[in-house]
Amino acid sequence: MTDRAGQEEPAVRPSTLVDRSDLPGVRAREEINILLRAHDPEVAEANLAQLTDRHSPLLRQIANDRQAYGRDPSLRRNAINALGRIISVENLNLLTELATRDDDEAIRTNALIALANTGLSLAVPLLADAQDSGNPMEAAAARKGLTTLADRLGTDTVEAALRSGQRRIGPPDSTGGATTSDTAGS
């Protein structure tokens, strides 16, 4: 006698083999996921070098996907690193948003590092502001980022970017063009 005597056979759901060549978006996402998930640092570095501007829209989507971080933290982190290598207005805007507004301190820290690694002086004011963060990881990343930029661009360039990146107090005409540091001694 069988163990299944008197039981109904379970329902079998028919399946269909999906040809992924008909789904270029899915194939592109899988390709990027594979490149971003490398564990060996040398392989990861080589994989990041393969990513180009054509990958940017998907990289921005992954970097902005808070749910992906819960499933695979390295995926979102590596997407942020890749965006820092592919310099475009959209990528820099997303990195800035992540560095200043993301809920996760590790993501904010990673975005600060990616911005510093761009080698662009426009990251200096953001990094300078982040030095004052109450989060020690963010503050350390900002200090290290400023040091990285000073090494790449020169100390004079970073100091000039700090001076030009200072915020004005009140409406532009209220201080006669003075910056915060100009009015601090008044």
Legacy VTK file of the C-alpha trace (Angstrom):
# vtk DataFile Version 3.0
C-alpha trace
ASCII
DATASET POLYDATA
POINTS 186 float
0.000 0.000 0.000
1.165 3.535 -0.681
1.511 6.319 1.841
-0.739 8.499 -0.288
-3.773 6.245 -0.221
-6.956 8.263 -0.064
-5.190 11.564 -0.828
-5.649 13.582 -3.947
-2.754 14.251 -6.243
-1.459 17.806 -5.834
-2.371 20.206 -8.601
0.358 20.724 -11.140
0.773 24.185 -12.507
1.928 24.286 -16.094
5.079 26.293 -16.612
6.386 28.152 -19.575
10.011 28.616 -20.459
10.701 32.320 -20.883
13.039 33.435 -23.619
14.935 36.312 -22.007
16.198 37.579 -25.343
12.710 39.067 -25.723
13.216 41.021 -22.488
16.260 43.278 -22.969
15.587 45.225 -19.771
15.661 42.068 -17.673
18.827 40.868 -19.389
20.528 44.249 -18.812
19.569 44.246 -15.119
20.874 40.699 -14.686
24.141 41.680 -16.390
24.613 44.632 -14.035
23.667 42.555 -10.984
26.342 40.001 -11.888
28.947 42.738 -12.352
28.047 44.399 -9.044
27.994 41.192 -6.958
31.649 40.200 -7.345
33.256 39.378 -4.001
36.907 39.260 -5.017
38.243 42.856 -4.898
40.247 42.452 -8.102
37.264 41.023 -9.972
35.001 43.728 -8.520
37.406 46.420 -9.719
37.528 44.915 -13.205
33.733 44.635 -13.257
33.252 48.276 -12.250
35.590 49.280 -15.073
33.216 47.576 -17.536
30.292 49.796 -16.551
29.764 52.792 -18.818
27.369 55.672 -19.225
24.853 53.391 -20.943
24.529 51.537 -17.608
23.851 54.731 -15.635
20.025 54.620 -15.664
19.967 51.107 -14.188
22.771 51.935 -11.759
20.792 54.952 -10.524
17.741 52.740 -10.097
19.719 50.192 -8.045
21.452 52.903 -5.982
18.092 54.441 -5.145
16.397 51.103 -4.335
16.141 50.913 -0.548
14.691 47.387 -0.709
17.716 46.066 -2.620
19.900 47.001 0.349
18.005 44.632 2.615
18.386 41.753 0.174
21.995 42.409 -0.838
23.784 45.382 0.762
26.764 45.153 -1.583
24.549 45.606 -4.645
23.424 49.113 -3.702
26.845 50.085 -2.354
28.607 48.959 -5.533
26.061 50.769 -7.708
26.863 53.983 -5.804
30.585 53.410 -6.325
30.008 52.866 -10.039
28.010 56.096 -10.307
30.958 57.961 -8.813
33.093 56.694 -11.680
30.633 57.617 -14.419
30.407 61.370 -14.129
27.202 62.951 -15.378
24.807 65.533 -14.016
22.183 62.906 -13.205
24.692 60.680 -11.405
26.138 63.554 -9.384
22.648 64.760 -8.440
21.681 61.304 -7.183
24.937 60.912 -5.253
24.369 64.306 -3.640
20.814 63.364 -2.726
21.932 60.040 -1.262
24.769 61.713 0.674
22.446 64.255 2.249
19.009 62.660 2.483
19.181 58.864 2.616
17.897 57.224 5.796
20.813 54.795 5.995
24.065 56.167 7.395
26.127 53.584 5.485
24.580 54.728 2.197
25.192 58.398 3.055
28.804 57.543 3.883
29.236 55.562 0.680
27.799 58.395 -1.401
30.208 60.864 0.233
33.134 58.604 -0.643
31.895 58.236 -4.224
31.589 62.017 -4.548
35.126 62.485 -3.251
36.400 59.871 -5.688
34.989 61.841 -8.624
37.876 64.263 -8.174
35.554 67.215 -8.762
35.914 70.347 -6.661
32.122 70.759 -6.597
32.061 67.993 -3.954
34.139 70.088 -1.543
31.304 72.119 0.084
29.197 68.996 0.595
32.118 67.139 2.152
32.943 70.157 4.320
29.360 70.238 5.628
29.413 66.486 6.289
32.484 66.845 8.534
30.122 68.286 11.136
27.798 65.281 10.992
26.832 63.710 14.278
27.545 60.349 12.674
31.218 59.391 13.106
31.259 57.319 9.876
29.988 60.222 7.800
32.322 62.723 9.436
35.341 60.444 8.890
34.342 59.807 5.257
34.005 63.557 4.684
37.441 64.286 6.187
39.022 61.499 4.170
37.205 62.742 1.050
38.567 66.254 1.496
42.059 64.816 1.922
41.596 62.739 -1.236
40.482 65.801 -3.190
43.349 67.878 -1.805
45.793 65.196 -2.941
44.259 65.027 -6.407
43.450 68.671 -7.027
45.857 70.457 -4.737
45.235 72.135 -1.412
44.794 75.571 -2.995
41.991 74.313 -5.251
40.147 72.698 -2.341
40.515 75.821 -0.194
39.245 77.985 -3.066
36.260 75.648 -3.497
35.558 75.904 0.222
35.566 79.695 0.048
33.374 79.821 -3.051
31.044 77.091 -1.755
30.111 78.837 1.469
26.454 79.626 1.898
25.166 83.142 2.043
23.171 84.350 5.028
19.635 85.385 4.119
18.685 86.684 0.682
21.648 87.372 -1.650
21.353 91.167 -1.333
20.972 91.268 2.454
24.682 90.860 3.217
26.046 92.722 0.268
27.558 89.485 -1.070
29.307 88.560 2.180
29.542 84.892 3.059
29.096 83.293 6.439
32.775 83.630 7.301
32.814 87.301 6.203
29.987 88.193 8.566
31.075 85.952 11.459
33.459 88.543 12.827
30.919 91.396 12.544
LINES 1 187
186 0 1 2 3 4 5 6 7 8 9 10 11 12 13 14 15 16 17 18 19 20 21 22 23 24 25 26 27 28 29 30 31 32 33 34 35 36 37 38 39 40 41 42 43 44 45 46 47 48 49 50 51 52 53 54 55 56 57 58 59 60 61 62 63 64 65 66 67 68 69 70 71 72 73 74 75 76 77 78 79 80 81 82 83 84 85 86 87 88 89 90 91 92 93 94 95 96 97 98 99 100 101 102 103 104 105 106 107 108 109 110 111 112 113 114 115 116 117 118 119 120 121 122 123 124 125 126 127 128 129 130 131 132 133 134 135 136 137 138 139 140 141 142 143 144 145 146 147 148 149 150 151 152 153 154 155 156 157 158 159 160 161 162 163 164 165 166 167 168 169 170 171 172 173 174 175 176 177 178 179 180 181 182 183 184 185
